[in-house]
């Protein structure tokens, strides 16, 4: 089970730290969703500016349970908020950026590339910078390959259109010639 100090049900004030809680211990590993009531409480507490004791842990949990947009918010919080109850080190911030890029990849690949570039530029001495550079190159390669595939498909369809158009012109010409005779 996830270690918690207080569950969101026990929180009386929105200024107290929020701790995630799974329905069971295997939920994170199996990729199942968090309890909807918990997700609602997380949203309410974050909207109220609540402090999160460990935003990186919460981001990881949200990411593992298939909530990339919510996870991205907490990765950002872990990276930028100096008011975190528990401060995270430079390598953890690099990891958070790497995971943030992974989350963004599911809904905004361009943003993901920007985040990976930021990681490789600003945290170049961290181990995750090399992984980010590799992933960045792969992302660019995939995008180039997609573009090449789309261009090839357009060329093929244009060729088919020209071929069909030529046949249509021949049919119309033949029909007109027969009509005139």
DRENKEZA-901722 format. One line per 8 residues: number of its first residue (from 0); their letters; for each residue x, y, z of N, C-alpha, C, O. Coordinates in nm, 3 decimals, decimal comma. Each point is the difference from the previous one (the first is absolute). Layout:
BEGIN
NUM = A = X Y Z X Y Z X Y Z X Y Z  ... .
//
This chain:
BEGIN
0 = XXXXXXXX = 0,085 -0,119 0,000 -0,085 0,119 0,000 0,089 0,125 0,000 0,113 -0,003 0,048  -0,168 0,113 -0,103 0,073 0,125 -0,001 0,002 0,056 0,141 -0,103 0,004 0,068  0,220 0,039 -0,024 0,015 0,056 0,134 -0,065 0,137 0,004 0,029 0,085 -0,084  -0,117 -0,062 0,180 -0,069 0,128 0,010 0,001 0,050 0,143 0,002 -0,079 0,094  -0,002 0,211 -0,080 -0,017 0,057 0,132 -0,148 0,025 0,025 -0,054 -0,040 0,102  -0,010 0,107 -0,198 -0,143 0,025 0,007 -0,058 -0,025 -0,138 0,061 0,034 -0,101  -0,176 -0,094 0,098 -0,069 -0,016 -0,128 -0,078 0,128 -0,026 -0,027 0,075 0,093  -0,011 -0,050 -0,220 -0,079 0,121 -0,028 -0,130 0,006 0,081 -0,050 0,109 0,027 .
8 = XXXXXXXX = -0,005 -0,226 0,012 -0,121 -0,001 0,082 0,026 0,061 0,138 -0,091 0,054 0,062  0,214 -0,063 -0,015 0,033 0,048 0,133 0,044 0,146 0,002 0,016 0,059 0,107  0,003 0,000 -0,223 0,049 0,137 -0,008 -0,115 0,096 0,029 -0,107 -0,006 -0,061  0,132 0,094 0,155 -0,103 0,095 0,038 0,024 0,135 -0,066 -0,095 0,071 -0,032  0,219 -0,036 0,011 0,034 0,129 -0,056 0,068 -0,020 -0,136 0,080 -0,092 -0,015  -0,112 0,177 -0,084 0,064 -0,014 -0,129 0,149 0,034 0,002 0,068 -0,019 -0,101  -0,016 0,070 0,213 0,141 0,033 0,009 0,086 -0,115 0,051 0,122 0,012 0,006  -0,185 -0,122 0,032 0,075 -0,115 0,046 0,045 -0,084 -0,119 -0,067 -0,001 -0,103 .
16 = XXXXXXXX = 0,181 -0,069 0,116 0,050 -0,081 -0,111 -0,099 -0,109 -0,042 -0,066 -0,061 0,084  0,060 0,037 -0,214 -0,085 -0,106 -0,055 0,088 -0,122 -0,025 0,108 0,013 -0,058  -0,152 -0,129 0,101 0,074 -0,123 -0,025 -0,086 -0,095 -0,081 -0,117 -0,021 0,033  0,172 -0,038 -0,139 -0,079 -0,091 -0,083 -0,027 -0,133 0,070 0,075 -0,042 0,088  -0,182 -0,022 -0,128 -0,032 -0,131 0,057 -0,068 -0,084 -0,106 -0,104 0,037 -0,055  0,163 -0,152 0,027 -0,057 -0,092 -0,096 -0,102 -0,089 0,068 0,002 -0,017 0,122  -0,092 -0,038 -0,202 -0,098 -0,094 0,055 0,069 -0,124 0,056 -0,041 -0,053 0,103  0,145 0,006 -0,171 0,076 -0,114 0,049 0,145 0,013 -0,046 0,032 0,085 -0,083 .
24 = XXXXXXXX = 0,053 -0,170 0,137 0,143 0,010 -0,026 0,037 -0,028 -0,144 0,099 0,053 -0,049  -0,176 -0,135 -0,021 0,035 -0,036 -0,136 -0,052 0,101 -0,103 0,029 -0,015 -0,119  -0,103 0,114 0,160 -0,061 0,093 -0,096 0,103 0,075 -0,082 -0,017 0,015 -0,121  0,123 0,034 0,184 0,100 0,077 -0,075 0,069 -0,088 -0,102 0,020 0,041 -0,115  0,018 -0,160 0,154 0,071 -0,089 -0,091 -0,087 -0,045 -0,117 0,051 -0,020 -0,110  -0,178 0,006 0,134 -0,088 -0,049 -0,106 -0,049 0,112 -0,091 -0,066 -0,027 -0,101  0,097 0,155 0,134 -0,041 0,111 -0,083 -0,147 0,037 0,017 -0,055 0,068 -0,086  -0,008 -0,112 0,194 -0,141 0,032 0,020 -0,015 0,145 0,043 0,096 0,063 0,044 .
32 = XXXXXXXX = -0,214 -0,011 -0,057 -0,029 0,139 0,032 -0,007 0,019 0,151 -0,028 -0,092 0,076  0,055 0,217 -0,036 -0,020 0,035 0,140 -0,149 0,010 0,026 -0,080 0,018 -0,092  0,045 -0,030 0,215 -0,138 0,014 0,043 -0,052 0,137 -0,047 0,064 0,102 0,029  -0,179 -0,097 -0,100 -0,053 0,128 -0,050 -0,021 0,104 0,109 0,018 0,120 -0,024  -0,058 -0,164 0,142 -0,018 0,095 0,111 0,133 0,064 0,038 0,007 0,119 0,031  0,099 -0,200 -0,035 0,132 0,053 0,031 0,044 0,100 -0,107 0,055 0,105 0,031  -0,080 -0,139 -0,158 0,036 0,092 -0,108 -0,072 0,133 0,017 0,058 0,106 -0,024  -0,184 -0,111 0,063 -0,077 0,123 0,021 0,061 0,082 0,114 0,013 0,122 -0,010 .
40 = XXXXXXXX = 0,024 -0,190 0,117 0,060 0,071 0,114 0,136 0,058 -0,036 0,035 0,109 0,045  0,042 -0,181 -0,124 0,129 0,053 -0,045 -0,023 0,127 -0,079 0,070 0,100 0,020  -0,167 -0,103 -0,110 -0,030 0,118 -0,082 -0,042 0,119 0,086 0,044 0,112 -0,023  -0,129 -0,137 0,120 -0,048 0,107 0,088 0,116 0,059 0,079 0,014 0,122 0,008  0,067 -0,208 0,051 0,111 0,049 0,084 0,104 0,074 -0,082 0,054 0,100 0,047  -0,025 -0,145 -0,167 0,100 0,070 -0,082 -0,056 0,132 -0,050 0,074 0,098 -0,011  -0,202 -0,093 -0,020 -0,062 0,125 -0,044 0,001 0,104 0,112 0,005 0,120 -0,027  -0,009 -0,165 0,151 0,003 0,091 0,115 0,142 0,038 0,040 0,020 0,070 0,100 .
48 = XXXXXXXX = 0,078 -0,115 -0,176 0,139 0,033 0,032 0,056 -0,080 0,116 0,094 0,046 0,066  -0,148 -0,163 -0,040 0,047 -0,082 0,110 0,144 -0,044 -0,022 0,043 -0,022 -0,113  0,028 0,009 0,222 0,135 -0,053 -0,008 -0,009 -0,152 -0,010 -0,089 -0,063 0,058  0,182 0,007 -0,130 0,007 -0,144 -0,015 0,131 -0,043 0,064 0,106 0,052 -0,034  -0,114 -0,145 0,124 0,121 -0,040 0,072 0,106 -0,052 -0,095 0,117 0,035 0,014  -0,155 -0,119 -0,109 0,097 -0,055 -0,094 -0,061 0,000 -0,140 -0,056 -0,101 -0,044  0,066 0,214 -0,027 -0,062 0,008 -0,132 0,057 -0,099 -0,100 -0,071 -0,045 -0,090  0,199 0,011 0,105 0,060 -0,097 -0,092 -0,064 -0,138 0,016 -0,029 -0,067 -0,098 .
56 = XXXXXXXX = 0,007 0,026 0,222 -0,065 -0,129 0,024 -0,142 -0,002 -0,056 -0,043 -0,098 -0,060  -0,029 0,208 0,081 -0,137 0,009 -0,051 -0,001 -0,001 -0,153 -0,085 -0,063 -0,062  0,180 0,134 0,002 0,010 0,001 -0,147 0,028 -0,140 -0,053 -0,061 -0,043 -0,098  0,152 -0,029 0,164 0,031 -0,136 -0,042 -0,123 -0,090 0,008 -0,027 -0,078 -0,091  -0,046 0,091 0,199 -0,120 -0,079 0,020 -0,104 0,031 -0,108 -0,060 -0,092 -0,058  0,038 0,219 0,031 -0,095 0,039 -0,104 0,045 -0,049 -0,138 -0,081 -0,046 -0,080  0,209 0,055 0,054 0,054 -0,046 -0,128 -0,018 -0,151 -0,015 -0,042 -0,048 -0,105  0,074 -0,025 0,209 -0,014 -0,147 -0,005 -0,144 -0,046 -0,014 -0,026 -0,110 -0,050 .
64 = XXXXXXXX = -0,067 0,193 0,094 -0,141 -0,040 -0,006 -0,072 0,060 -0,120 -0,123 0,003 -0,005  0,200 0,045 -0,093 -0,059 0,046 -0,125 -0,065 0,137 0,005 -0,102 0,023 -0,065  0,159 0,068 0,142 -0,051 0,136 0,011 0,111 0,099 -0,036 0,046 0,075 0,086  -0,002 -0,073 -0,213 0,117 0,080 -0,037 -0,015 0,151 0,018 0,095 0,066 0,041  -0,212 -0,011 -0,069 -0,015 0,145 0,015 0,007 0,041 0,147 0,062 0,101 0,034  -0,125 -0,180 0,052 0,007 0,030 0,143 0,143 -0,020 0,051 0,049 0,077 0,082  0,016 -0,182 -0,132 0,138 -0,027 0,042 0,090 0,116 -0,040 0,087 0,040 0,077  -0,107 0,013 -0,197 0,084 0,111 -0,047 -0,006 0,118 0,098 0,102 0,062 0,028 .
72 = XXXXXXXX = -0,221 -0,032 0,022 -0,015 0,109 0,096 0,091 -0,022 0,122 0,069 0,092 0,044  -0,069 -0,213 0,009 0,079 -0,028 0,120 0,149 -0,012 -0,030 0,082 0,031 0,086  -0,047 -0,076 -0,207 0,142 0,004 -0,038 0,047 0,145 -0,003 0,109 0,032 0,049  -0,190 0,056 -0,106 0,034 0,143 -0,001 0,016 0,053 0,141 0,094 0,074 0,030  -0,185 -0,112 0,056 0,004 0,044 0,139 0,130 -0,048 0,066 0,064 0,075 0,073  -0,027 -0,198 -0,097 0,123 -0,055 0,058 0,123 0,074 -0,051 0,097 0,020 0,073  -0,100 0,021 -0,200 0,116 0,065 -0,062 0,013 0,146 0,045 0,110 0,046 0,029  -0,222 0,024 -0,024 0,007 0,146 0,015 -0,034 0,054 0,138 0,047 0,108 0,036 .
80 = XXXXXXXX = -0,125 -0,179 0,043 -0,048 0,056 0,126 0,102 -0,015 0,110 0,029 -0,110 0,046  0,025 0,223 -0,003 0,097 -0,005 0,110 -0,069 -0,011 0,135 0,067 -0,014 0,103  -0,200 0,021 -0,102 -0,075 -0,012 0,125 -0,043 -0,144 0,029 -0,078 -0,024 0,092  0,129 -0,071 -0,170 -0,035 -0,140 0,027 0,038 -0,034 0,143 0,100 0,049 0,053  -0,181 -0,131 0,007 0,030 -0,043 0,136 0,133 -0,075 0,002 0,080 0,015 0,093  -0,058 -0,096 -0,196 0,128 -0,071 -0,012 0,068 0,046 -0,128 -0,055 -0,019 -0,109  0,172 0,079 0,120 0,075 0,048 -0,115 0,060 -0,120 -0,074 0,043 -0,098 0,062  -0,041 0,105 -0,195 0,059 -0,110 -0,076 0,132 0,045 -0,061 0,021 0,119 -0,024 .
88 = XXXXXXXX = 0,069 -0,214 0,001 0,132 0,033 -0,050 0,000 0,016 -0,153 -0,101 -0,023 -0,066  0,216 0,064 0,013 0,013 0,030 -0,142 -0,029 -0,122 -0,088 -0,066 0,013 -0,103  0,114 -0,129 0,141 -0,026 -0,122 -0,079 -0,148 -0,035 -0,002 -0,053 -0,045 -0,102  -0,015 0,066 0,215 -0,144 -0,025 0,004 -0,076 0,100 -0,086 -0,100 -0,035 -0,062  0,149 0,158 0,058 -0,064 0,100 -0,087 0,020 -0,039 -0,147 -0,091 0,016 -0,082  0,208 -0,066 0,051 0,026 -0,046 -0,138 -0,093 -0,117 -0,033 -0,056 -0,007 -0,109  0,041 -0,084 0,204 -0,091 -0,113 -0,019 -0,144 0,050 -0,021 -0,072 -0,050 -0,087  0,032 0,147 0,167 -0,135 0,056 -0,011 -0,021 0,063 -0,138 -0,107 -0,015 -0,059 .
96 = XXXXXXXX = 0,208 0,084 0,008 -0,010 0,057 -0,136 -0,011 -0,110 -0,105 -0,078 0,010 -0,094  0,156 -0,116 0,112 -0,003 -0,112 -0,094 -0,140 -0,064 -0,001 -0,055 -0,028 -0,107  0,000 0,007 0,224 -0,133 -0,060 0,010 -0,108 0,096 -0,050 -0,099 -0,043 -0,059  0,118 0,171 0,083 -0,094 0,100 -0,051 -0,005 -0,008 -0,153 -0,107 0,005 -0,059  0,224 -0,016 -0,003 0,006 -0,013 -0,147 -0,072 -0,127 -0,045 -0,068 0,000 -0,103  0,085 -0,106 0,179 -0,069 -0,127 -0,033 -0,152 0,019 0,007 -0,072 -0,049 -0,086  0,025 0,121 0,187 -0,144 0,028 0,011 -0,047 0,083 -0,118 -0,104 -0,028 -0,060  0,179 0,131 0,026 -0,037 0,089 -0,109 -0,005 -0,073 -0,134 -0,077 0,035 -0,089 .
104 = XXXXXXXX = 0,159 -0,135 0,076 0,005 -0,076 -0,125 -0,136 -0,061 -0,034 -0,030 -0,019 -0,118  -0,051 -0,010 0,220 -0,130 -0,062 -0,025 -0,102 0,097 -0,060 -0,096 -0,044 -0,063  0,116 0,174 0,082 -0,100 0,095 -0,051 0,059 0,123 -0,069 -0,075 0,075 -0,064  0,206 -0,050 0,074 0,060 0,115 -0,066 0,149 -0,029 -0,028 0,087 0,045 0,075  -0,059 -0,119 -0,183 0,138 -0,037 -0,031 0,096 0,118 -0,015 0,117 -0,010 0,037  -0,164 0,122 -0,091 0,088 0,117 -0,014 0,044 0,053 0,136 0,116 0,036 0,019  -0,208 -0,033 0,075 0,031 0,044 0,136 0,101 -0,097 0,063 0,090 0,042 0,073  -0,108 -0,170 -0,101 0,091 -0,101 0,051 0,143 0,024 -0,048 0,096 -0,012 0,076 .
112 = XXXXXXXX = -0,084 0,047 -0,202 0,133 0,027 -0,057 0,062 0,122 0,069 0,119 0,000 0,030  -0,198 0,104 -0,005 0,050 0,119 0,069 0,048 -0,035 0,141 0,103 0,049 0,045  -0,179 -0,133 0,024 0,037 -0,038 0,136 0,128 -0,082 0,001 0,086 0,019 0,086  -0,073 -0,112 -0,181 0,123 -0,080 -0,009 0,120 0,089 -0,030 0,108 -0,021 0,054  -0,127 0,121 -0,140 0,108 0,093 -0,032 0,040 0,079 0,124 0,119 0,020 0,027  -0,218 0,025 0,049 0,027 0,074 0,124 0,080 -0,088 0,098 0,095 0,047 0,062  -0,134 -0,172 -0,050 0,071 -0,092 0,088 0,146 -0,016 -0,043 0,091 0,009 0,082  -0,070 -0,032 -0,211 0,139 -0,020 -0,045 0,082 0,128 0,011 0,122 -0,007 0,018 .
120 = XXXXXXXX = -0,185 0,124 -0,028 0,072 0,128 0,012 0,028 0,037 0,146 0,113 0,033 0,035  -0,216 -0,037 0,048 0,011 0,051 0,137 0,054 -0,101 0,101 0,050 0,039 0,105  -0,058 -0,167 -0,136 0,045 -0,102 0,094 0,102 -0,092 -0,068 -0,003 -0,122 0,019  0,092 0,181 -0,097 0,094 -0,079 -0,081 0,091 -0,091 0,082 0,050 -0,100 -0,051  -0,027 0,134 0,178 0,087 -0,083 0,083 -0,074 -0,118 0,066 0,063 -0,086 0,062  -0,194 0,083 -0,074 -0,079 -0,107 0,061 -0,008 -0,122 -0,092 0,005 0,014 -0,122  -0,017 -0,132 0,180 -0,009 -0,122 -0,082 -0,118 0,001 -0,097 0,007 -0,063 -0,106  -0,115 0,131 0,140 -0,118 -0,002 -0,086 0,016 0,087 -0,124 -0,080 -0,010 -0,093 .
128 = XXXXXXXX = 0,183 0,095 0,090 0,023 0,085 -0,117 0,033 -0,084 -0,123 -0,049 0,029 -0,109  0,131 -0,131 0,127 0,034 -0,087 -0,114 -0,122 -0,076 -0,050 -0,020 -0,013 -0,121  -0,061 -0,035 0,213 -0,123 -0,069 -0,040 -0,092 0,097 -0,074 -0,066 -0,038 -0,097  0,062 0,162 0,142 -0,084 0,102 -0,066 0,050 0,027 -0,141 -0,080 0,014 -0,092  0,211 -0,006 0,076 0,056 0,024 -0,134 -0,036 -0,114 -0,095 -0,035 0,022 -0,115  0,044 -0,143 0,166 -0,034 -0,116 -0,082 -0,148 0,002 -0,036 -0,037 -0,021 -0,116  -0,047 0,046 0,214 -0,144 0,004 -0,025 -0,035 0,115 -0,094 -0,089 -0,012 -0,085  0,159 0,123 0,099 -0,021 0,116 -0,087 0,032 -0,037 -0,145 -0,075 0,033 -0,091 .
136 = XXXXXXXX = 0,186 -0,100 0,072 0,037 -0,044 -0,136 -0,103 -0,097 -0,056 -0,036 0,008 -0,117  -0,011 -0,100 0,200 -0,103 -0,094 -0,045 -0,128 0,073 -0,039 -0,062 -0,031 -0,102  0,023 0,128 0,185 -0,122 0,076 -0,030 0,014 0,072 -0,134 -0,093 -0,001 -0,081  0,207 0,064 0,059 0,023 0,070 -0,126 0,000 -0,099 -0,117 -0,055 0,029 -0,106  0,115 -0,143 0,127 0,005 -0,102 -0,104 -0,140 -0,050 -0,033 -0,037 -0,013 -0,116  -0,043 -0,016 0,220 -0,137 -0,045 -0,022 -0,080 0,104 -0,076 -0,076 -0,033 -0,092  0,092 0,160 0,130 -0,074 0,106 -0,068 0,042 0,010 -0,145 -0,084 0,017 -0,088  0,215 -0,029 0,061 0,048 0,002 -0,138 -0,055 -0,117 -0,079 -0,042 0,015 -0,114 .
144 = XXXXXXXX = 0,043 -0,134 0,177 -0,052 -0,119 -0,067 -0,148 0,016 -0,031 -0,046 -0,037 -0,108  -0,029 0,091 0,203 -0,143 0,023 -0,023 -0,020 0,094 -0,117 -0,086 -0,022 -0,085  0,167 0,129 0,080 -0,011 0,095 -0,110 0,032 -0,067 -0,133 -0,069 0,022 -0,100  0,175 -0,104 0,099 0,035 -0,072 -0,123 -0,114 -0,093 -0,043 -0,032 -0,007 -0,119  -0,027 -0,063 0,214 -0,110 -0,090 -0,032 -0,121 0,075 -0,054 -0,064 -0,045 -0,096  0,033 0,159 0,155 -0,113 0,080 -0,046 0,027 0,051 -0,142 -0,088 -0,002 -0,085  0,210 0,048 0,062 0,035 0,051 -0,133 -0,009 -0,113 -0,104 -0,051 0,022 -0,110  0,099 -0,139 0,144 -0,007 -0,113 -0,091 -0,144 -0,038 -0,029 -0,036 -0,028 -0,115 .
152 = XXXXXXXX = -0,047 0,027 0,218 -0,141 -0,032 -0,018 -0,069 0,103 -0,089 -0,082 -0,036 -0,084  0,115 0,163 0,101 -0,058 0,106 -0,085 0,044 -0,019 -0,146 -0,081 0,016 -0,091  0,207 -0,049 0,070 0,048 -0,023 -0,137 -0,075 -0,116 -0,064 -0,039 0,007 -0,117  0,019 -0,113 0,193 -0,072 -0,116 -0,053 -0,145 0,037 -0,033 -0,052 -0,038 -0,105  -0,013 0,111 0,195 -0,138 0,039 -0,024 -0,011 0,096 -0,118 -0,095 -0,007 -0,078  0,192 0,097 0,065 0,001 0,091 -0,114 0,017 -0,078 -0,130 -0,067 0,028 -0,100  0,157 -0,125 0,101 0,019 -0,085 -0,117 -0,127 -0,075 -0,035 -0,037 -0,011 -0,117  -0,031 -0,041 0,217 -0,126 -0,072 -0,022 -0,107 0,096 -0,054 -0,077 -0,037 -0,088 .
160 = XXXXXXXX = 0,074 0,158 0,141 -0,095 0,100 -0,047 0,025 0,031 -0,147 -0,093 0,005 -0,080  0,220 0,017 0,044 0,033 0,029 -0,140 -0,039 -0,116 -0,090 -0,054 0,020 -0,109  0,082 -0,141 0,154 -0,034 -0,119 -0,076 -0,152 -0,010 -0,020 -0,047 -0,024 -0,111  -0,029 0,042 0,221 -0,146 -0,004 -0,008 -0,054 0,113 -0,086 -0,094 -0,019 -0,076  0,153 0,137 0,089 -0,043 0,115 -0,078 0,022 -0,025 -0,149 -0,084 0,035 -0,083  0,198 -0,097 0,048 0,031 -0,032 -0,140 -0,104 -0,097 -0,055 -0,047 0,016 -0,113  0,010 -0,117 0,193 -0,103 -0,096 -0,042 -0,134 0,070 -0,018 -0,073 -0,027 -0,096  0,041 0,119 0,188 -0,126 0,075 -0,010 -0,003 0,083 -0,128 -0,101 0,002 -0,070 .
168 = XXXXXXXX = 0,211 0,064 0,040 0,009 0,081 -0,123 -0,017 -0,090 -0,122 -0,069 0,037 -0,094  0,132 -0,155 0,095 -0,013 -0,094 -0,113 -0,145 -0,046 -0,016 -0,049 -0,007 -0,113  -0,019 -0,024 0,221 -0,140 -0,045 -0,006 -0,089 0,111 -0,055 -0,085 -0,025 -0,085  0,105 0,146 0,134 -0,081 0,113 -0,048 0,026 0,025 -0,148 -0,093 0,023 -0,077  0,218 -0,027 0,036 0,036 0,022 -0,141 -0,060 -0,108 -0,086 -0,056 0,029 -0,106  0,066 -0,155 0,150 -0,057 -0,110 -0,076 -0,151 0,017 -0,011 -0,055 -0,018 -0,108  -0,011 0,053 0,215 -0,145 0,021 0,000 -0,037 0,113 -0,094 -0,095 -0,013 -0,077  0,169 0,124 0,082 -0,028 0,113 -0,087 0,018 -0,040 -0,148 -0,080 0,038 -0,085 .
176 = XXXXX = 0,186 -0,113 0,057 0,026 -0,044 -0,139 -0,112 -0,090 -0,051 -0,042 0,011 -0,115  -0,006 -0,101 0,201 -0,109 -0,089 -0,041 -0,129 0,079 -0,019 -0,079 -0,030 -0,090  0,058 0,130 0,173 -0,122 0,080 -0,010 -0,001 0,082 -0,129 -0,106 0,021 -0,059  0,223 0,025 0,015 0,009 0,082 -0,119 -0,015 -0,083 -0,128 -0,042 0,054 -0,102  0,074 -0,179 0,105 -0,008 -0,087 -0,119 -0,135 -0,047 -0,021 -0,025 -0,074 -0,095 .
//
